[in-house]
Amino acid sequence: MTREPLIELRGVCKSFGDKVILDHIDLSIYRGEALVIIGPSGTGKSTVLRAIAGLIPIDSGEIYIKGKRRLGLIEDEEDSLRISLVFQQAALFDSLTVEENVGFFLYQHSKLPCEKIRELVEEKLEVVGLRGIGDRYPAELSGGMRKRVSFARAIMSNPENPQDNPEVLLYDEPTAGLDPIASTVIEDLVRHLQRTPGGCDTYVMVTHQQSTIRRTADRIVFLYDGKIQWQGSYAEIDTTDHPMVRQFFSASVRGPIKVID
């Protein structure tokens, strides 16, 4: 029996001015998988995430959510799937405490009492290993801690309205700018959230860091020149003879991927 994708991109195109970013992209995302999109910088990886999230319009093509075609941006219609995006720079509100940041969705979109929201926030902070820091501000946290706070915010759920609970997480370069040890903490947390009740079992990640690719990917999509050039399992990255994949993982300046000075 063929599985129906949670999210499907069919022939998606996107340009900014004269620059073609996505050129007839076909991509299916299934429940329970860890999909990682890789490729050189500036090849449209983050654009794919924003198109999936419904944050930017596509020029042509179609996006389906649980088999239903999305006709506009996320604010234009009610998707049957809640998608949470974890931004590269955490994107926390500097003027709000950690508790207010993590509970922001519930404060804005639920009728839950404040005490209940604070209790739920503390549960999510515990999931990401940050129990007891709700009264701090983002400026008081390390880069890795801010990333984890943004994860807690992304998985925030509403017990009174299960349809608000996230079913897909989108990670945009979650380990960018972190040292190797902090990166390992984040990589382990990504997998932990996938396997833990109260987390989210499906995610799509954009990254170019090899350790993150190897530790978080079940399926890999290689994006370059606006097109998906290769896809396979993480185990295949060491056995494929695809020249772009070989060049990317060997960090060679020689090969089909153009070097930008």
C-alpha positions in Angstrom: 0.0 0.0 0.0 1.4 3.4 -1.0 1.7 5.9 1.8 0.3 9.4 1.2 2.8 12.1 1.9 2.1 14.6 4.7 3.5 17.3 2.5 4.2 17.2 -1.2 5.8 19.7 -3.6 4.9 19.2 -7.3 6.8 21.2 -9.9 7.5 24.1 -7.5 9.3 27.1 -8.9 10.5 30.3 -7.2 12.6 33.2 -8.4 13.8 36.4 -6.8 14.2 38.9 -9.6 16.2 37.3 -12.4 17.6 34.6 -10.2 15.9 31.2 -10.3 16.1 29.6 -6.9 13.8 26.6 -7.2 13.3 25.0 -10.7 10.4 22.6 -10.8 11.1 20.9 -7.5 9.3 17.6 -6.7 9.5 16.5 -3.0 7.5 14.3 -0.7 7.7 14.3 3.1 6.3 11.3 5.0 5.2 11.0 8.6 7.9 9.8 11.0 10.9 10.5 8.7 13.9 12.7 9.2 14.6 14.5 6.0 17.7 16.6 5.6 18.2 19.0 2.7 21.8 19.7 1.8 23.8 21.5 -0.8 26.1 24.5 -1.2 25.2 27.9 0.3 22.7 30.0 -1.7 21.1 27.1 -3.5 17.5 27.6 -2.1 17.5 25.2 0.8 15.9 27.7 3.2 13.6 28.8 0.4 12.2 25.2 0.4 11.5 25.4 4.1 9.7 28.7 3.8 7.6 27.5 0.9 6.7 24.4 3.0 5.8 26.6 6.0 3.6 28.8 3.8 5.7 31.9 4.5 6.5 32.8 0.9 4.4 32.5 -2.3 5.6 30.1 -5.0 5.7 31.3 -8.6 4.3 28.1 -10.0 3.7 24.5 -9.1 1.6 23.0 -6.3 2.0 22.2 -2.6 -0.2 19.6 -1.0 -0.8 19.3 2.7 -2.3 15.8 3.7 -3.5 15.5 0.1 -5.2 18.9 0.0 -3.8 21.6 -2.3 -2.7 24.8 -0.5 -3.9 27.8 -2.4 -2.1 30.6 -0.6 0.1 31.6 2.3 -0.3 30.1 5.7 -2.5 33.1 6.9 -4.8 32.7 3.9 -6.2 29.4 4.8 -6.4 26.7 7.5 -3.9 24.0 6.9 -4.9 20.6 8.3 -1.3 20.3 9.5 0.5 22.5 12.0 4.1 23.1 10.9 6.6 24.7 13.2 9.7 26.5 11.9 12.9 26.7 14.0 14.8 29.7 12.6 18.6 29.7 12.2 19.1 32.5 14.7 16.5 31.2 17.2 14.3 34.4 16.6 13.4 34.8 20.2 11.7 38.0 21.4 14.4 39.8 23.3 12.0 41.8 25.5 10.1 38.6 26.6 11.3 36.1 29.2 12.0 32.5 28.2 8.6 31.5 29.7 6.8 34.2 27.6 8.7 33.2 24.5 8.0 29.4 24.8 4.4 30.0 25.7 3.8 32.7 23.1 1.5 30.6 20.9 -0.7 29.7 23.8 -0.9 33.2 25.2 -1.9 34.5 21.8 -4.2 31.7 20.5 -5.7 29.8 23.5 -8.0 30.5 26.4 -5.8 28.5 28.9 -5.2 30.2 32.2 -1.7 31.7 32.7 -0.9 29.2 35.4 -1.6 26.3 33.1 0.5 27.8 30.3 3.4 28.3 32.7 3.1 24.6 33.7 3.1 23.5 30.1 6.1 25.8 29.3 8.0 24.2 32.2 7.3 20.7 30.8 8.7 21.7 27.4 11.7 23.3 28.9 12.4 20.1 30.8 12.1 18.1 27.5 14.9 20.3 26.0 17.0 20.1 29.2 16.4 23.7 30.4 14.1 23.3 33.4 13.9 26.3 35.7 15.1 29.1 33.4 11.7 30.5 32.5 12.4 33.8 34.2 15.5 34.6 32.3 15.8 36.7 29.1 17.4 35.6 25.8 20.4 37.9 26.4 21.2 35.9 29.5 21.5 32.6 27.6 24.3 31.1 25.5 23.8 30.5 21.8 23.1 26.8 22.4 20.6 27.5 25.1 18.7 30.0 22.9 18.5 27.3 20.2 17.0 24.9 22.7 14.5 27.5 23.9 13.4 27.9 20.3 12.9 24.1 20.1 10.7 24.2 23.2 8.6 27.0 21.6 8.3 25.0 18.3 6.9 21.9 20.1 4.5 23.8 22.3 1.1 22.0 22.3 -2.4 22.9 23.4 -4.1 20.1 25.4 -7.5 21.7 24.8 -7.1 21.8 21.0 -5.0 18.9 19.7 -5.2 20.2 16.1 -2.8 23.0 17.2 -0.1 20.5 18.1 2.8 20.5 15.7 3.1 17.5 13.4 6.2 18.6 11.4 9.2 20.6 12.5 11.3 22.6 10.1 14.9 23.3 11.2 16.9 25.9 9.4 20.6 25.4 10.1 20.1 24.5 13.8 23.8 24.0 14.5 25.1 27.0 12.6 27.5 29.0 14.6 27.9 26.5 17.4 31.1 24.8 18.5 31.3 21.0 18.0 30.2 20.1 21.5 27.2 22.4 21.4 26.4 21.1 18.0 26.3 17.5 19.4 23.9 18.6 22.1 21.6 20.1 19.5 21.9 17.1 17.2 21.0 14.7 20.0 18.1 16.9 21.0 16.7 16.8 17.5 16.6 13.0 17.6 15.3 13.0 21.2 12.4 15.3 20.2 11.5 12.9 17.3 11.3 9.9 19.7 9.8 11.5 22.8 6.1 11.9 23.6 5.4 15.6 23.5 8.0 16.1 20.8 7.4 15.7 17.1 8.1 12.6 15.0 8.6 14.3 11.6 11.1 16.9 10.6 12.8 18.5 7.7 16.2 20.1 8.3 18.5 22.3 6.2 22.1 22.1 7.1 25.6 21.9 5.5 27.5 20.6 8.5 28.6 17.0 8.1 28.2 15.9 11.7 24.6 17.2 11.7 23.9 15.5 8.4 25.2 12.1 9.7 23.6 12.3 13.1 20.1 13.5 12.2 19.3 12.3 8.6 17.3 9.3 7.6 16.8 10.5 4.0 19.0 13.2 2.3 18.1 15.5 -0.6 20.9 17.3 -2.4 19.8 20.6 -3.9 21.9 22.5 -6.4 21.2 24.9 -9.3 17.5 25.0 -8.4 17.0 21.3 -8.7 17.2 18.1 -6.6 20.3 16.5 -8.0 20.4 13.4 -5.8 18.6 11.7 -2.9 19.3 8.7 -0.7 19.8 7.4 2.8 22.6 8.8 5.1 24.4 5.4 4.6 24.6 6.0 0.9 26.6 9.3 1.1 29.8 7.2 1.5 29.0 4.8 -1.3 27.4 6.9 -4.0 29.5 7.9 -7.0 27.4 11.0 -7.7 30.0 13.6 -8.5 28.2 16.5 -6.7 27.8 14.5 -3.5 31.4 13.3 -3.6 32.6 16.9 -4.1 30.4 18.2 -1.3 31.5 15.7 1.3 35.2 15.9 0.3 35.1 19.7 0.4 37.0 19.7 -3.0 37.1 22.8 -5.1 37.2 20.6 -8.2 34.0 19.2 -9.6 30.6 20.1 -11.0 29.7 22.5 -8.1 30.9 26.0 -9.0 33.2 27.7 -6.5 32.0 31.2 -5.6 34.9 33.5 -4.8 
